[in-house]
Amino acid sequence: PAPGVVTARRLVTAFALAFALAHAPFLAGSLEDIDSVNFALGLRDFNVAEHRPHPPGYPVYMALGKTAAAVTGLVNSGSPSSVEARALAWLSLLSGMAAFPLLYLVAANLAGRREAAPALDVTALAAAVMTAACPLFWYLAARPMSDLPGLAVALAAQACLVLAWARQAPGPGGDRRLAPAAMSASGRMIVA
């Protein structure tokens, strides 16, 4: 597309960046409840039996949190709990940013829009904006918790499935037979 043309990708990216800019100054700098304390303890010493963090242990979230804490520790010289809280809050914010285009993609494909279509689906954009503006979504994007990272992963799985479904759409004239390339593309999304 031309530099001045507003495409769906550019508009969704702009909304995700605006979301991040609105949250970045307000990220949690401290641990605020027992769950966030358990997550921080899990970053220090992962041991589900001792509730570090609480069951089921969130191993993927803890691995991402340890990486985020290592990076945050390089730029933040606060106390360990401050570094851990900030790292987990950044992880929530990045997950909120990732959730926004995933919400748009799921909504656009459920409405019958193909994933490669550059045209803006206003209904899908409105659904993504309203979800991101929901007070709970807004609040969770700044907290050191696993809620938004979990939502982003779930949305990624839904996006893969809805893309597989969109790639199996009938061809011209209602022909439901898929070409080998379309079957392979759909299959890759189902496996992902």
Sequence and secondary structure as in RCSB ss.txt:
>XXXX:A:sequence
PAPGVVTARRLVTAFALAFALAHAPFLAGSLEDIDSVNFALGLRDFNVAEHRPHPPGYPVYMALGKTAAAVTGLV
NSGSPSSVEARALAWLSLLSGMAAFPLLYLVAANLAGRREAAPALDVTALAAAVMTAACPLFWYLAARPMSDLPG
LAVALAAQACLVLAWARQAPGPGGDRRLAPAAMSASGRMIVA
>XXXX:A:secstr
  TT   HHHHHHHHHHHHHHHHGGG   S  SHHHHHHHHHHHS BGGGTBS TT  HHHHHHHHHHHHHHHHH
  S HHHHHHHHHHHHHHHHHHHHHHHHHHHHHHHTT  TT  S  HHHHHHHHHHHHSHHHHHHTTSSSSHHHH
HHHHHHHHHHHHHHHHHT   GGG     HHHHHHHHHHHH 
